[in-house]
Structures are given as C-alpha cells and as structure tokens.
Amino acid sequence: MKQPSENQLIYDWASVGPHQVEWPAHVMLDDETLRDGLQSPSVTDPSLEVKVELLHLMDRLGIETADIGLPGAGERQQEAVLRLCREIADQRLKIRPNCAARTLMVDIQPIAEISQKTGIPIEACVFIGSSPIRQYAEEWDLNHILRFTKDAVSFAVDEGLPVMYVTEDTIRSHPDHLRVLLSAAIEAGASRICLCDTVGAAVPPGVRNLVTWVRRLLDELGKEVGIDWHGHRDRGLDVANTLAAIEAGATRVHGTALGIGERVGNTPMEQLLVNLRLLGMRHDDLTCLPEYVDLTAKATGVSVPINAPIIGLDAFRTATGVHASAVIKAHKKGDAWLADRVYSGVPASWIGREQEIEIGHMSGMSNVQYYLSSRGLDPSHEVAQAVLQAAKKSSRVLTEEEILEIVHSHGKDQASPGR
C-alpha cells in the first residue's frame, strides 16, 4: 500500500475557510530570560557562568537577539552585561545583545560604555509607561512622557546605539497618545518600536487591531521601522496573542525560557520555537531545547510542571489504551513519522524525545506487551496478564520497579530493561 502524503493524513482547518492567515516566511525572536525573566519574585538570579551557558544555548537555538540586562540597575548588572558581550565577541556568536533602560541618561550611558569597551553594538531598549492608568498612577501627563522619550532616544542615537522604543502597557494605551509618542521616537531615530502587553490584559483581536493600527501609522510616516511584540501570560493568552501580533505584522516577538517573569510570567520561548517551526516561520534545530529549559529551571529554582507543553514530563506520555494502541500500530508499520504524530500535535523527535507508552488502570493489553517487548522483557500472555491485572487495580501508572517486580515474580524476565 502506497504511503499517503502528510497533507492526506492531516487536514489543516487553518488553511481553509473564511479566516486564513498568510504567515510571514520568517519572524525573529528576542530572548528576555536574562532580564525580564529574572523579574519574577520567586527566581534565583543565576551565576554569571550559567548566564554565559544560557547565551550559548540561545545561540544554538537560532534566537536572533537577547536582552542581557539593565546595566543602569547597578554594578552586578553591569558586570554581567559586560561579560556576556565579551563572550559574544570572543566566541563570535551570531546572537546580538540588547539591554533595557528607562528613558533616563543614567540608564543609557552604561550601555554605551559597554558597547565601546567590547566593540559590540548593543540595542538600547528604552521604555516608559504610556497607558492612561499608568499616567494617572505616576502623576504624569503626555508632555512629560514625550519630553523623556525625545531626550532618551536622541541621547542613545547620539551615543551610536541602535534604539528600540518601548511603550509599556501599549495594549491599554490611547491611539492619540501612541501617535504622538511613537512618531516622536521614530523622528528621534528609533529603528524599532516595541508594543507591550505589560500586565497580560490583551486578547488576540485587540492585539491584531493594535499592530494593524501601528503599521498604518508607519505607512503614514513613510518609515521602515521594525515592530516588536512583548507579551505576558496573566490571562493565559500569551502564545495566542503573540501569533496574533505576527499575523498583523510584528517582525520580532519576545519570550523567556519556561515563561518565567513578573507575576505569572512571560510568553514561553520553548512554545514559541516549536509553534513557529510548526507554522513554517522558523526552521531551527531544537534538539538542545530540553537542555536550555532544564538549565534555566535548575539555575533559577523554578520547577517544570509535569503537564507543561513540550517540556513537561507528561508531554509525550500516554497510558490510555486507545491512544497507546494507535502509536504502537504506527511503530509496527515501521513509520517513525507516523508514530510521532498520530496522537501528538508536537513531534517529540524535534526535541530529542519520543512518544512514551506507560501502563496504568486505563491501559490495554497492547500497552503491556509493547512495554515489555521494547525493554527486552518477556511479553508472554501469562506475564502480560499479571502486569495488566496489577495496573487495573492501581490508581496510578505503574512504576518501572513495580513492573519488574511482577516480571521477576514469574521468573521469566529475559533481560535488563533499557529505556
């Protein structure tokens, strides 16, 4: 029987119907793990050695830029930014650095000094709140924000720094104010603007409307300026909002490893990397993704939820009989591609994992026989039946030790397990 094509096996509703998206050929990524991610009140600031290691992993993953700190915050931050920039220069990494700064000269000056010391261009990401609620809380008016915007962007440009102008809480900002602020920043020399969902308040239609509005503004101004999207996950819409921003015209989007960040965190970088590859916008080698996530988790003291998409322990595990049966049948066909997709929306092989069959109270005989034979253990009916009976009585998935004990009790184990 001739093997069907991928298009014949998987029907894509996103490519038909009234709402179709033309995704761009490529979208850039900015990794905020080492700056915005460390604003989480529960994380430990990693050692400088770990930060260097994480920078190399970002580079291996193909991530184009990384926010490596806010050197205006003090000596510790300055030391880290200087070390990371030297690593980029000495090791000739492809990843490019940027640094956060308030719209204050005291924040921008250290970025310029480090750039001059290392010979590495550092993008200055100058930020200021723009929403009415933030203005009211801070007792600012539009003229105050405008003055700080013009002065900061002009100063950074005069220092030879590429500038991204960041309006905090953009998603809740009034278009009349955004028109004034964005126009002034671009006129002063900003080469990118960053639209932010600082408090995770956005929904996808709002993101599309905002980015589309900004694109029209840029057309009116006749300026070629990059559009960044920076999202948080307070409502659990972070990835959806990021995809909406890309659909509307954002050319670079932000994320952090494990989604770490202030409050409940930022958009998870591992989810962006996989989703953008699935959608054909990126083609990165993701085999070091588990290492990137595990190192971040260990260094920051953040645990990985077992059900986390892509990286959780259970991401590619099943003990359900019907589901396992489909995967096993695909394996029997000798079709690794099929086995990796028949009951998974994400190919486990992309990140160096595989679909795992476990044995629990919802399992069938096929689970047991596959489990035993794949580990070189006796899959005979007597042994398999004993394992299945134990699983049916259990309230959870059987551990490897429990299964081995049952196999040993029947005296028919043929080899040591190898997972």
N, C-alpha and C positions, 0 to 999 in steps of 0.2 A: 504494500500500500504506500502510495506516494505521501511523503510528509507534507501537511498543509503549511502555508506560509504564516508568518506571525500575524498578518492582517486578517487571515481567515480564522485564526484561533481566538483572537481578542478583538471584540468590537469596541470601537472608540466613540462614545457618545459626545466627546468634546469636539470631534471633527465634523459632526453633522448637526442639523437643527438650526434654530433661529439665532442662537448665540454662539458664534465661532470666533476663535481667537487666533490671530496671526502672531505667534511668538517671535521675538527677535532671534537672530542667529546666535547671538551671544549676549550675556549680561555679566557685568563684573561683580565681584564680591569684596566687601570690606569686613575684615575680622575685628570685632570690638572686644574680644575676650580679655585682652590685657589692659583694657581701660574701663569701658562701660561695664563689662562683665564683673570687674572687681569692685563695683559699687554695691554689690549685694551685701547686706549687713551680716550674712552668715558665712561668707567665704574667708579663707585664709589667703593672704597675698603670697603668691608663690615666690620661691627664691629666684634670684637672677639667673642661675644656671637652668632652672626649669623654664623660665621665660624664653631663654635662648633656644632650648629644645623645642618648645611650642612654636616658636617662629619658624624653625626649620620644617616642622610638620605642616604648618600653614603653607609654606613654600612648596612642599611636595604635593599638597592637595591642589595646587594651582591657583590658590587665592591670590588675587592681584595686589591688594593693599591691606595694611593692618594698622589700627590705632594702637600705638605702643605706649601711650601715657599722656599725662598732663604735667609737663615739666615745671609749669608755674606753681604746682602744688608744694614744691619743696625739694630738698636735697635728694631724698630717696628716689623720687620720680625722675629727677634729672639724671641721676646715676644710671638708672635703668634704661632710659631713652638713649643716652649716650652709648651704653654698652650694646644695645640692640642695633643701633645704627652702624656701629663699628662692625658688628657681626655681618650685617647685610653687605657692607663694603668689602670686608676681608674675604668672605666666603662667596662673594658675587651672586648673592641670592637674587631671584627675579622679583620677589615681593617688594613693594615700595612702602615706606613708612608714612604715617600721618600722626599728628598729635592734636589733642583737644586744647582749646584755650578759650577763656572768657574773652569778651570784647574789651580787653584791657592790655595795655602795652606790657605790663609786668608779666603777663602770661605768654605773650607772643615773643618777647625778647629772648627768653631761654631757648625757644625752638630755633630761632635764627642763629644763635650762638652754636648750638649743637650741629646744625646743618653746616656751618662754616668749618667747624672742627673736623667733621667727618667727610666733608665733600659730598654728602648725600642730600639730594633735595627732599625736604620734608614738607608735606602738605599741612598747612595750618587750618584746623577745623574750628573756626571761631563761632561761638554760639551765644545766643541771647534769647530770652523768652519773648514771644510775640503775641500770645493769646490775650483777649480782654481779661480773663480771670487772673492770669499771671500779672498783667499790668496793674490790676486793682490791688492784688495782694502785696505787690512790691512798691506800690505808690509811684509807678512810672507813668509817663504819657508817651505818645508816639514820637514826639520830638526828642525826648530823652533817648529812646531806643535808636532812633535814626542817627543821632549825633554819635553815639557809641559805635554804631555799625560803620558809618563812614570813616571814623578815625581809626578803628581797628583794622578794617580791610585795607585801607590806604597804607597804614604803617607796615602791615605784613607784606604787601606787594613791594613797597619801597625797600624792604629788607631782603627781597629776592625770593620770597616764599610763594609757592602756589597756594591759593586760598579756596577753601570750601566754606561758604557762609551757611550757618546752621540756625534755622528759626525753631527754637524749642516750642513744642505744643502746636506745631503748624496746623494739625488736623482740626484744632478748635479756634483757629485764628480767622479774623475777618478779612475778606479779599481786598478791601480798600487799604487795610494796613499792610497786607502782604505785598500789594502792588508797589507801595512806597518803599518798603524795606528791601525787597528783592531787587527792584530797579536801582536803588542806591548802591547796594552791594556789588551788583554787576558793573555799574558805572565806575565804581572804585577799583575794579579789577578782579573780582571773584571769578574763578573759572568753573566752579561747581557750586550748586546750591543743594542743601540737604533739607528734605521735608520730613518732619518728625511726628510720630505718634508717641509722644513722651510718656503719657500716662496710660497707654493701651486702651484708648477710648474709641478707636476707629472701627468701622465696618467696611467691607470691600466696596460697596457703592460710593461711600464717602471718599475713599482713597482714590478711586477712579476719577471722581469729579474733581478732586484737588489736583492731581497730577495733570489731568487734561487741561484744567484752567491754567496751571503754571506753564505748560507747553505753549498755550495760546499767547500768554504774556511774553514768553521768549520770542515767539514769532513776531509779535508787535514790536519788540525792542530790536529785532534783527540780530540777535546774539546767539552764538553757538556755545551753550553752557550745559555742562553735564548735570543731570538730575539724580540725586541720591534719595533713597528711602530708608528710614531708620524706624523700626517698629518695636513695640513692647507687647507682652502677651497677657495683660491683665484680664482680658475677656476671652482668651484662648483663640484669638483670630489672627495671630501673628503671621503664620505662613500664608494663610488665605489673603491677608492684607498685602503681604509682600508680592504675591503673584498678581494681585490687582494693580499694584503700583507698576510692575513690569509691563503688564498688559497695556497700561495707559501711557507708558513711555519712560519710566525710570531706567537709567542706564547702569546704575550701581546700587546694590542693596546690601544692608548690614545684618550681621548676626554674631552670635557668640557660641562657643562650644558649650553644649548641654543647655543652652538658653540661659546661662547664668546672667544675673544683672539685678538692678534695683527692683525691690518688691518681688514679684513673681518672675521677673526676668525679661530677657530679650528674645528675639527670634532665634531658634536653634540653628547654628551653622550646619550641623550634620544633616538636618532635614532639608535645608536649602540646597546643599550639594547634591543630595540624592534626587530631590524633586526636579531641580534644573537639568540634571542629566536625563531623567525620565522624559522630560518635556523637550529634549533635544537642544537646550540652550547652552549646555556645557558638556564636556567630554573628558572630565578629569579622571585620573586613576585614583580610586577611593580605597585602595587596599590598606592604607595606613590610617583610615578614619577611626577604627577602634582604638588605635594607639593614641591618637590625638584626643579622643574623648576620655580614655582611661587616665592619661597623664593629667588632663585638666581636673578630672574628678579627684584623683589622689592628691594633687598639689593644692587644691582649693578646699578639700574636705567636703565636697558635695557628693552625695550618693546618687547612683544611676537608678531610677525607678525600674523595676523588673519589666514593666509594660511600656517603657519608653519606645516610641517608634524608632526603628532602625538599629538602635544601640542597646536596648533593654535585653535582659536575659531571655525573655519570652518572645522576642521579636520574630523569631523563626522556628518556634517550637509548637508542636501540637500533640495532644494525646487523644483527640477525638477520633473515633473510628472511621467515620465517613471521610473526614479531611485527610487523615493519615493514609487511608486506602488509595485516594487519588494520587498522592505523592508517590506511594510505593509502586503503583501501576506505571507511573511515568518512569521511575527508576528501572522497572523491568523491561521497558521499551528501550532502555539504554539511552534515554534522551535527557541529558542533564539540563538543557534549556527548559524543557517542559516541566521537569521536577522542581525547578527553581521558581516557577511561575504559576503552576496550576492552582495552588492555594496561597499565593503570596503576591501582593501588589508591588513588592520590592524584591529584586533579585539578591538573595543573600550572598551570592558569589562575588558581587561587586565589592563587598567589604571583607572578603576573606572568610565568610561564614557559610553555613549550609543549612538546609531545611532539616530540622531535627524531629524524630519520631520518639515520643515518650509513651509510657504505659500508665494508665490511670483508670478510674472507675467508668469513664466514658469510652474506653478503648475497645477494640475488637481483636479477634484472633490474628488478623493481618499485622496489627501493631506489634504484637508479641513475637510472632515468627520473624518479622523483619528485624526487630531489635536484637533478637538472639543471634540470628544468622549473620548480621552485619558486624557483630562483635566476636565471631568465631565460636559462639556457644551452641550447644545442642538445641536445634529448633524442633525436635520431635514433638508429636502431639501430646505425649504424657507430660513433658516438661512445660510446654507452652500452655497447656490447660491449667497446670498448677499455678503458673505465674498469673494467668488471666483471672483465676478464681481469687487470688490474693488481691489483685487490682480492684476487682468488683467489690470487695469488702472494705477497701481503703477509701478514706475521704479525700485523698490527695494522690498526686503522681508518685509512683514507687521510685525510691532512690536506686542507684546502681547497686549499692551494697545489699539492699533488700532483695533485689532480683538475683544477685549472685548467691545469696544465701539459699534461695529456693532451688536454684540450679544445682548447687553443691549438695543439697539435701537429697537430690535424686541421683547423685553420683554420676552425672552424665555430662559434666562440663568438659568441653573439648580443648579449650584454650583460654588464655587470659584475655580479658576484654581490652580492646584498644579503641579509644574514642578519638 
